[in-house]
Amino acid sequence: MRLIPEPSLRKRTTLRLGGKALAEVWIEKDQDWEQLPELVQDFGGTPLVLGRGSNVLAMDAELPFVLIRQEGGLSEFFQQRAGRGEAVVQGGQTLAGFLAECKRRGWSGLEGLIGIPGTVGGAVAMNAGSYGCTLGERLLGVQFWTAERGLFWLDAGQLRTGYRLFDPGIGEGFWVASKAKFAFAKSEPGKIHAKMREVYFHKKATQPILNRTCGCVFKNPKPGVSAGRLLDRCGLKGYRVGDMGFSERHANFLINHGQGRSTEALELIAVARERCRGQFGFELELEVKCISK
């Protein structure tokens, strides 16, 4: 276990916003989980799982959190069984690294997630989806950690998943998705590479994936209705408050143009909600996770 005092959220989130937390704890092996409850209690804060900070809008203030982060690790095993590929992956593993390994082995099913800068654990916890695929569709099971139960596995059939929905049914308390088990269809690495390349360059042309963003800000309000298109029709492409603004490529992406502030981001969110409500009658729900006191 590694411990870092007073970590900066601004340096740890893709939107580059946020003040200091109380501490940052890196889980390096399974035994480290046993020490976590006492450690969090000693700091007097609230535990907060932070992968690569890619779906996070943190406030620019002193934040009463102990950040929980996991070391990466591609898997305990990659194996082929009954014509399909299976893998157990650490929650701290980068999604990009995992997808690269799937491509190398010829395992298909998650090509549409290319370009998402998060971790496997974070992608599981929000049931990340893109270009016709979701992580939940490939799940066989998830290993969780809670202070009450320690480490334990739940099969995919025990989990409730949907559009940006992941509900393990283990109560409202603090939990972590520490590992996940997946199944994949067999394919050829060249075909997987071609699909990933197609998806990536389409995203690059239509989304600001190379900028400082947090991914999509709002969920789509209902099937077939795109939050991005609604915001575009509200005239919000390129709309700025200070150094924060909605992307000129895709209005559902916030961009930090330099020294942006969380108050500017919140003002943009409020403007977007008000305009969308007034013009179309939709109440936009946040997809990004706001972290405040």
C-alpha positions as CSV (number, residue, x, y, z in Angstrom):
1,M,0.0,0.0,0.0
2,R,1.2,3.5,-0.9
3,L,0.0,6.6,0.8
4,I,0.2,10.2,-0.6
5,P,-0.8,13.2,1.5
6,E,-2.9,16.0,0.2
7,P,-3.2,14.9,-3.5
8,S,-4.4,17.5,-6.0
9,L,-7.6,16.6,-7.9
10,R,-6.6,19.1,-10.6
11,K,-3.6,16.9,-11.4
12,R,-5.6,13.7,-11.3
13,T,-8.7,14.5,-13.4
14,T,-8.8,14.7,-17.1
15,L,-10.8,18.0,-16.9
16,R,-8.0,19.4,-14.8
17,L,-10.2,20.8,-12.1
18,G,-10.3,20.3,-8.3
19,G,-8.7,21.1,-5.0
20,K,-6.8,18.9,-2.6
21,A,-8.1,15.8,-0.9
22,L,-7.0,14.5,2.5
23,A,-4.9,11.6,1.2
24,E,-4.5,9.1,-1.6
25,V,-4.2,5.4,-1.0
26,W,-2.9,3.0,-3.6
27,I,-4.1,-0.6,-3.2
28,E,-1.2,-2.8,-4.4
29,K,-2.4,-6.3,-3.3
30,D,-5.5,-7.9,-1.9
31,Q,-4.3,-7.8,1.7
32,D,-4.2,-4.0,1.5
33,W,-8.0,-3.8,1.6
34,E,-8.0,-5.1,5.2
35,Q,-6.2,-1.9,6.3
36,L,-8.4,0.5,4.4
37,P,-11.3,1.1,6.9
38,E,-9.0,2.0,9.7
39,L,-6.9,4.2,7.5
40,V,-9.8,6.2,6.2
41,Q,-11.1,6.6,9.8
42,D,-7.7,7.9,10.9
43,F,-7.9,10.7,8.2
44,G,-11.4,11.5,9.2
45,G,-12.6,11.6,5.6
46,T,-14.9,9.8,3.2
47,P,-13.5,7.2,0.8
48,L,-13.7,8.1,-2.9
49,V,-12.6,5.7,-5.7
50,L,-10.7,7.5,-8.4
51,G,-9.5,5.7,-11.5
52,R,-8.0,8.1,-14.0
53,G,-10.5,10.8,-13.2
54,S,-12.1,10.8,-16.7
55,N,-15.7,11.1,-15.6
56,V,-15.2,13.6,-12.8
57,L,-16.0,17.2,-12.1
58,A,-14.2,18.1,-8.9
59,M,-14.8,21.4,-7.1
60,D,-11.9,23.8,-6.5
61,A,-11.9,23.5,-2.8
62,E,-10.4,21.6,0.1
63,L,-12.2,18.2,-0.3
64,P,-12.8,15.8,2.6
65,F,-12.0,12.7,0.8
66,V,-9.5,9.9,0.9
67,L,-8.9,8.9,-2.7
68,I,-8.8,5.1,-3.3
69,R,-6.8,4.0,-6.3
70,Q,-5.8,0.5,-7.5
71,E,-2.6,-0.6,-9.3
72,G,-3.2,-1.8,-12.8
73,G,-2.8,-5.4,-13.9
74,L,-4.0,-6.9,-17.1
75,S,-5.3,-10.1,-15.5
76,E,-4.9,-13.1,-13.4
77,F,-5.6,-15.1,-16.5
78,F,-6.3,-14.9,-20.2
79,Q,-7.6,-18.2,-21.6
80,Q,-9.7,-19.6,-24.4
81,R,-12.6,-21.8,-23.4
82,A,-15.4,-23.2,-25.6
83,G,-14.5,-21.0,-28.5
84,R,-14.5,-17.8,-26.6
85,G,-11.9,-15.8,-24.7
86,E,-12.1,-15.1,-21.0
87,A,-10.1,-12.7,-18.8
88,V,-10.0,-11.5,-15.2
89,V,-8.8,-7.9,-15.0
90,Q,-7.7,-5.7,-12.2
91,G,-10.0,-2.7,-11.6
92,G,-7.0,-0.3,-11.8
93,Q,-6.0,-1.5,-15.3
94,T,-6.4,1.2,-18.0
95,L,-9.1,0.5,-20.4
96,A,-6.8,1.3,-23.3
97,G,-4.3,-1.3,-22.2
98,F,-7.0,-3.9,-21.8
99,L,-8.4,-3.2,-25.2
100,A,-4.9,-3.5,-26.7
101,E,-4.4,-6.9,-25.2
102,C,-7.8,-8.0,-26.5
103,K,-6.8,-6.9,-30.0
104,R,-3.5,-8.8,-29.7
105,R,-5.3,-12.0,-28.7
106,G,-8.1,-11.7,-31.3
107,W,-10.9,-11.2,-28.7
108,S,-13.8,-9.1,-30.0
109,G,-16.7,-7.3,-28.4
110,L,-15.4,-4.0,-26.9
111,E,-13.9,-2.2,-30.0
112,G,-16.4,0.7,-29.6
113,L,-14.8,1.7,-26.3
114,I,-11.5,2.7,-27.9
115,G,-10.6,6.2,-26.9
116,I,-12.2,6.2,-23.5
117,P,-9.4,7.3,-21.1
118,G,-10.6,5.5,-17.9
119,T,-9.9,2.3,-16.0
120,V,-11.6,-1.0,-16.2
121,G,-13.1,-0.6,-12.7
122,G,-14.5,2.8,-13.5
123,A,-15.9,1.6,-16.8
124,V,-17.6,-1.3,-15.0
125,A,-19.1,1.0,-12.3
126,M,-20.7,3.3,-14.9
127,N,-21.4,0.5,-17.5
128,A,-19.4,2.5,-20.1
129,G,-20.8,2.2,-23.6
130,S,-19.9,3.6,-27.0
131,Y,-20.6,2.8,-30.6
132,G,-23.0,0.0,-30.1
133,C,-21.3,-1.9,-27.2
134,T,-21.3,-1.7,-23.5
135,L,-19.0,-3.3,-20.9
136,G,-21.9,-4.9,-19.1
137,E,-22.7,-7.1,-22.2
138,R,-19.3,-8.8,-21.8
139,L,-19.3,-9.2,-18.0
140,L,-19.3,-12.7,-16.4
141,G,-18.8,-11.4,-12.9
142,V,-17.3,-8.7,-10.7
143,Q,-15.2,-8.9,-7.5
144,F,-16.2,-6.2,-5.0
145,W,-14.8,-4.9,-1.8
146,T,-16.8,-3.5,1.1
147,A,-15.8,-2.8,4.6
148,E,-18.5,-5.2,5.9
149,R,-17.9,-8.2,3.6
150,G,-14.3,-7.8,2.4
151,L,-13.6,-9.2,-1.1
152,F,-16.4,-11.2,-2.8
153,W,-17.6,-12.1,-6.2
154,L,-21.0,-11.6,-7.8
155,D,-22.0,-13.3,-11.1
156,A,-23.3,-11.1,-14.0
157,G,-26.8,-12.4,-13.4
158,Q,-26.8,-10.9,-9.9
159,L,-26.0,-7.4,-11.3
160,R,-28.4,-4.9,-12.8
161,T,-27.0,-3.0,-15.8
162,G,-28.5,-0.6,-18.4
163,Y,-27.7,2.7,-20.1
164,R,-25.1,4.2,-17.8
165,L,-26.4,2.0,-15.1
166,F,-24.6,-0.5,-12.9
167,D,-26.3,-1.7,-9.7
168,P,-24.7,-4.5,-7.8
169,G,-27.6,-4.6,-5.3
170,I,-25.3,-4.4,-2.3
171,G,-26.8,-1.4,-0.6
172,E,-26.0,2.3,-0.5
173,G,-22.6,1.9,1.3
174,F,-19.2,2.3,-0.1
175,W,-18.0,-0.4,-2.5
176,V,-15.2,-0.9,-5.0
177,A,-15.2,-3.0,-8.2
178,S,-11.7,-4.5,-7.6
179,K,-11.7,-7.0,-10.5
180,A,-13.9,-8.0,-13.3
181,K,-14.3,-11.2,-15.4
182,F,-15.2,-10.9,-19.1
183,A,-16.0,-13.2,-22.1
184,F,-15.2,-12.4,-25.7
185,A,-15.9,-13.7,-29.2
186,K,-13.0,-14.9,-31.2
187,S,-11.9,-12.9,-34.2
188,E,-8.8,-11.9,-36.1
189,P,-6.5,-9.3,-34.7
190,G,-6.5,-7.5,-38.0
191,K,-10.3,-7.2,-38.1
192,I,-10.3,-5.9,-34.5
193,H,-7.6,-3.4,-35.3
194,A,-9.5,-2.1,-38.4
195,K,-12.7,-1.7,-36.3
196,M,-10.9,0.1,-33.5
197,R,-9.1,2.4,-36.0
198,E,-12.5,3.2,-37.7
199,V,-14.1,4.0,-34.4
200,Y,-11.2,6.0,-33.1
201,F,-10.9,8.3,-36.2
202,H,-14.6,8.8,-36.2
203,K,-14.5,9.9,-32.6
204,K,-11.5,12.1,-33.2
205,A,-13.4,13.8,-36.0
206,T,-16.6,14.3,-34.0
207,Q,-15.5,14.6,-30.3
208,P,-12.7,16.5,-28.6
209,I,-10.9,13.4,-27.4
210,L,-7.5,15.1,-27.4
211,N,-8.6,18.0,-25.2
212,R,-9.0,18.4,-21.5
213,T,-12.5,17.0,-21.1
214,C,-14.5,14.7,-18.7
215,G,-16.3,12.9,-21.4
216,C,-20.0,13.4,-21.9
217,V,-21.5,15.8,-19.4
218,F,-25.2,14.7,-19.7
219,K,-26.9,11.4,-20.2
220,N,-29.2,11.1,-23.2
221,P,-32.7,12.0,-21.9
222,K,-34.4,9.0,-23.6
223,P,-33.6,6.4,-26.2
224,G,-33.1,8.0,-29.6
225,V,-32.7,11.5,-28.2
226,S,-29.1,12.7,-28.1
227,A,-28.2,15.2,-25.3
228,G,-25.4,16.5,-27.6
229,R,-27.9,17.3,-30.4
230,L,-30.2,19.0,-28.0
231,L,-27.4,21.2,-26.7
232,D,-26.3,21.9,-30.3
233,R,-29.8,23.1,-31.2
234,C,-29.7,25.3,-28.0
235,G,-26.7,27.1,-29.6
236,L,-24.2,25.8,-27.0
237,K,-21.4,24.5,-29.3
238,G,-18.4,26.6,-28.4
239,Y,-20.3,28.5,-25.7
240,R,-17.8,29.6,-23.0
241,V,-17.7,31.0,-19.5
242,G,-14.1,32.1,-18.7
243,D,-11.7,29.3,-19.6
244,M,-14.4,26.6,-19.6
245,G,-16.6,25.9,-22.6
246,F,-18.7,23.4,-24.5
247,S,-16.8,21.9,-27.4
248,E,-17.2,23.2,-30.9
249,R,-17.2,19.6,-32.2
250,H,-19.7,18.1,-29.7
251,A,-21.8,20.3,-27.4
252,N,-22.0,17.5,-24.7
253,F,-18.3,17.8,-23.9
254,L,-16.9,20.4,-21.5
255,I,-13.4,21.6,-22.3
256,N,-10.9,23.3,-20.0
257,H,-9.2,25.8,-22.3
258,G,-6.4,26.6,-19.8
259,Q,-7.1,27.8,-16.3
260,G,-10.7,26.8,-16.0
261,R,-12.6,26.8,-12.7
262,S,-15.2,24.5,-11.3
263,T,-17.6,27.5,-10.8
264,E,-17.4,28.2,-14.5
265,A,-18.2,24.6,-15.3
266,L,-21.2,24.6,-13.0
267,E,-22.5,27.8,-14.6
268,L,-22.2,26.2,-18.0
269,I,-24.2,23.2,-16.8
270,A,-26.9,25.4,-15.3
271,V,-27.2,27.3,-18.6
272,A,-27.4,24.0,-20.6
273,R,-30.1,22.6,-18.4
274,E,-32.2,25.8,-18.4
275,R,-32.0,26.1,-22.2
276,C,-32.8,22.5,-22.8
277,R,-35.7,22.6,-20.4
278,G,-37.1,25.8,-21.9
279,Q,-36.8,24.8,-25.6
280,F,-37.5,21.0,-25.5
281,G,-38.9,20.2,-22.1
282,F,-36.2,17.8,-21.2
283,E,-34.6,17.7,-17.7
284,L,-31.0,16.8,-18.4
285,E,-29.4,14.4,-15.9
286,L,-25.6,14.5,-15.3
287,E,-23.4,11.7,-16.5
288,V,-20.3,13.2,-15.1
289,K,-19.8,12.7,-11.3
290,C,-19.6,16.0,-9.3
291,I,-17.3,15.9,-6.3
292,S,-17.9,18.5,-3.7
293,K,-17.7,19.0,0.0
